[in-house]
Amino acid sequence: EDIKELLFFTGQFEKLNEDIQTAFSKRSINRKSFLVYELLSEEGEDGDFHDIMKIRLAVYEKKYNTVYERAREFLQTKPILVCSSKYIFYDFLKVFLFGSKDYVKNASILEKFLQGVSSKIQNHDMIIYMTNLYIARLYEKADKRKEALKYYDVAIKKALTPYDKDDSNWYKLNYELKNDFSSFISNLKISFSDWDNHYWYEDLISSAIVKIISEKKYSQLLQLYEVVSKSRLAEQKAKLQYLMARSGVIAPRYLANNYRVAYSGEHNLIYYTITSAYQLNAPIKDVLYKKRVKREVNKVYSPEDAKRILKAYLDYGLYPYIYKEVVRIYPTITVDEALSLSKELHLQNLLPDSINLMQFVANSEGSVITEEHLRAIYPRPFYNEVSKWAKEYKVPEYIMYALIRSESFFRPFVVSHAGAIGLSQLMPSTAKDIARSLKVSSYDVTNPDTNIRFGTYYLSRMLNRFDGHLMPSMCAYNAGPVAVGRWLKNTIKEEDLFVETIPYNETRNYGKKLLSTACIYGMLYYNKKPSEVVKEIYKDIKPIKR
């Protein structure tokens, strides 16, 4: 595949046994591939195909409205050209979905197109399936429930592959979830036997849980669990077991059993392991990595070969390659071998690779993880800075380590897509506001001491704003205090249930991740039982009576 990519981007289409049009019709378009097309296509070459390429570039750039009229004209006058490639056709469908808000009109255009599709047209079955799916999506946008469900059902029947069936089922279920929960549950049960990739539906289950908890219709958790319990969604099973117990829909005599399932089940949601451990007064050290992957020996490199290669990387100082090469050529590496490499990577300030290497082996079948291994996964770099500013601003050190690890993986110079900078991921505007408050005239947020100081101060400010409650303060660090203040108007008092209602998926998971990570740091370095940290973060939570 890499060779094919190289031939494509160097314009050697004859070696791919393709001409220019064929080569570009068989792939998605982005700015890079379009530039290749412009460089290689000749002046005066097929005008229609050139126009199609311009439409496809506009789709990539999400400038759908700029090419809407031209795309409509093409579909109506030259449908054979539009249908010549699934990639071209898919881009045209997106123009109709996003290029105009006259959704009913666009659905009608596609319906008319569908009626005229010849059975002999290229990619016929794919064209029929995709058109029905997009007509359904257009009617959904137009809030035409009857028509939307009709075409979703047709798309499901016309699906060509298990992937297509999962995709069309997902869209229908997502629509039902927004409009009618009873229909959503009914169709969830009906569609379950068609599921191929169960994890395709995981976000839908998460959205359903947010809706149920937000509306306090806790009995619906039982209905949802009836379906999820039969699935391969181990993480959602654990989440529902915990929430059914916490929300009170389970009889008291069954509470401990629910918590035990969430605590000891084979899933990777450490948050529910820890919160269930709190309810059961159980330890967590030996249950953190439960869902293990069976690693296979590389078919090309024996373990002995892999060790020699990795030693050469060390000898020649090629440290940045080591983690990826372990995963590629030596996936069956032992825990102690990984720990030795991890320590070396840590010394070279390659902390993300050091941590990822240990997490990789911790998730491998047969690994026995000790406290020393956990310390490599949850290290304490920048200790002097974190300790100093945590004490200054009265923030627990283990909370700050959880925050920094989650925000930046200990990378001082990292910049996020949104523009957040450094260890505690400060937006420039936030850093400027903090500097003003601290009367700091000159600062560099890539400097670890400055960044940790500013981040700790900002979290302390959130704690003041939210009356010392850690969970809303941590969520405000991620989403901003205004949003969290708005969410807190929900009358749910239990903070662990409140977290489940947060509409931003990123922030919801962020709060849970910080609690989990803080518990582990507290246990490893601060002589804190995880239950103590849970109690600090969720002040009102009480364990079950035993």
Stockholm file with secondary structure:
# STOCKHOLM 1.0

chainA/1-546         EDIKELLFFTGQFEKLNEDIQTAFSKRSINRKSFLVYELLSEEGEDGDFHDIMKIRLAVYEKKYNTVYERAREFLQTKPILVCSSKYIFYDFLKVFLFGSKDYVKNASILEKFLQGVSSKIQNHDMIIYMTNLYIARLYEKADKRKEALKYYDVAIKKALTPYDKDDSNWYKLNYELKNDFSSFISNLKISFSDWDNHYWYEDLISSAIVKIISEKKYSQLLQLYEVVSKSRLAEQKAKLQYLMARSGVIAPRYLANNYRVAYSGEHNLIYYTITSAYQLNAPIKDVLYKKRVKREVNKVYSPEDAKRILKAYLDYGLYPYIYKEVVRIYPTITVDEALSLSKELHLQNLLPDSINLMQFVANSEGSVITEEHLRAIYPRPFYNEVSKWAKEYKVPEYIMYALIRSESFFRPFVVSHAGAIGLSQLMPSTAKDIARSLKVSSYDVTNPDTNIRFGTYYLSRMLNRFDGHLMPSMCAYNAGPVAVGRWLKNTIKEEDLFVETIPYNETRNYGKKLLSTACIYGMLYYNKKPSEVVKEIYKDIKPIKR
#=GR chainA/1-546 SS CHHHHHHHHTTCGGGGTCCHHHHHHTSCCCHHHHHHHHHHSCTTCCHHHHHHHHHHHHHHTTCGGGGHHHHHHHHHHCHHHHTTCHHHHHHHHHHHHHSCSCHHHHHHHHHHHHHTCCTTSTTHHHHHHHHHHHHHHHHHHTTCHHHHHHHHHHHHHHCCSHHHHHHHHHHHHHHHHHHCHHHHHHHHHHHGGGCSSGGGGHHHHHHHHHHHHHHTCTTHHHHHHHHHTTSSCHHHHHHHHHHHHHHTCSCGGGHHHHHHHHHHSSCCCHHHHHHHHHHHTCCCGGGSSCSCBCCCCCSSSCHHHHHHHHHHHHHTTCGGGHHHHHHHHCTTCCHHHHHHHHHHHHHTTCHHHHHHHHHHHHTBTTCCCCHHHHHHHSCCCSHHHHHHHHHHTTCCHHHHHHHHHHHHTTCTTCBCTTCCBTTTTBCHHHHHHHHHHTTCSSCCTTSHHHHHHHHHHHHHHHHHHTTTCHHHHHHHHHHCHHHHHHHTTSCCCCHHHHHHTCSCHHHHHHHHHHHHHHHHHHHHHSCCCHHHHHHHHSTTCCCCCC
#=GC SS_cons         CHHHHHHHHTTCGGGGTCCHHHHHHTSCCCHHHHHHHHHHSCTTCCHHHHHHHHHHHHHHTTCGGGGHHHHHHHHHHCHHHHTTCHHHHHHHHHHHHHSCSCHHHHHHHHHHHHHTCCTTSTTHHHHHHHHHHHHHHHHHHTTCHHHHHHHHHHHHHHCCSHHHHHHHHHHHHHHHHHHCHHHHHHHHHHHGGGCSSGGGGHHHHHHHHHHHHHHTCTTHHHHHHHHHTTSSCHHHHHHHHHHHHHHTCSCGGGHHHHHHHHHHSSCCCHHHHHHHHHHHTCCCGGGSSCSCBCCCCCSSSCHHHHHHHHHHHHHTTCGGGHHHHHHHHCTTCCHHHHHHHHHHHHHTTCHHHHHHHHHHHHTBTTCCCCHHHHHHHSCCCSHHHHHHHHHHTTCCHHHHHHHHHHHHTTCTTCBCTTCCBTTTTBCHHHHHHHHHHTTCSSCCTTSHHHHHHHHHHHHHHHHHHTTTCHHHHHHHHHHCHHHHHHHTTSCCCCHHHHHHTCSCHHHHHHHHHHHHHHHHHHHHHSCCCHHHHHHHHSTTCCCCCC
//
